[in-house]
Amino acid sequence: MSYLAAGTSLSSFIKAYDAKESKGYFPYEWFDSYERLNYKVQDLSRTDFYSSLKNSVISQVDFNKLMEHCKKKYSSNKRFTCMV
């Protein structure tokens, strides 16, 4: 079930209404087994965030922001589960 009209995105909706929330990132297609929970956040790459729906990967700017957020919020030994 989709709550946004076709051709729109959560990020554009958040920006349009100046919401306090921000869009998170999750490598849905990369996460294909329970063993992936053992990966450390810093071991992920941009290509792990590939989306076949958009036929693209996360932008370098967004990826850098995500990695900075994880570094500040979580210790470097934190496993993948810190991604929110």
N, C-alpha and C positions, 0 to 999 in steps of 0.2 A: 504494500500500500504506500502510495506517495502522497505527501502532504504539500508539495510544491508543484506549481504548474509546470508543464513540459517546457523545456528551454530555459528554466531558471535554475539557480543553484542556492544552496544554503548560505554560502559566503555573500552572494549579492543580496539576498534577503536580509541578512544580519546588517550589512552596510546600509541598505535602504532605510531601515528602521532604527538605526543607531543603537542597536541592542548591546547590552553589557556583556553578553556571552560571545565567545569566539568559536570558530569552527575548529574541530580537532582533526587529527590525521591518523589513519590506521591502515596498515598495508593488508587489506582484506584478501587479495588474491595470493599474496606471498604466504599468508598464514593458513597453511593447509594441513598441519599436523600438530599434535600436542608437543612434539619435540621442539617445535619452534619457540615454546615458552622458555627454553633454556638459553636462547640468544640474548646477548647483552645489547642494550639499546645502541651503544656506540658502534656496534658491528653492522648495523643496518646501513644500506646505501639508498640513494635516490631511486634506483631501479627496483628496489623492493616495494616501492609505493606505486608501481604501475597499475593503471586502471584500464581494463579492456573496454569499459563503457565510454570512457573519454578518449581512449587510445593515446594516453599520455602518462607521464610520471609527474610527481610533485615538483613544483618549481624549485630552483636552487635557493631562492630567497626563503620560501616556506620551509624547506628542508633545514636550512641553517637556523631559522627561528625555532623549529621543533627541537633540534639538537641542543641549542642554547637553553631552551626551557628545561629539557631533561637534565642537563648538566647542573643547572641552578637548583632545581627542585629535588633531584635524586642523586644519590651517590653513584659513582662510576661503576660500581659492582652490581647495580640494580639490573634485574632481568627484564625481559621484554614487557612484563606485566605493568611496568610504570608508564607505558604509553597511554595517555588519555587525552 
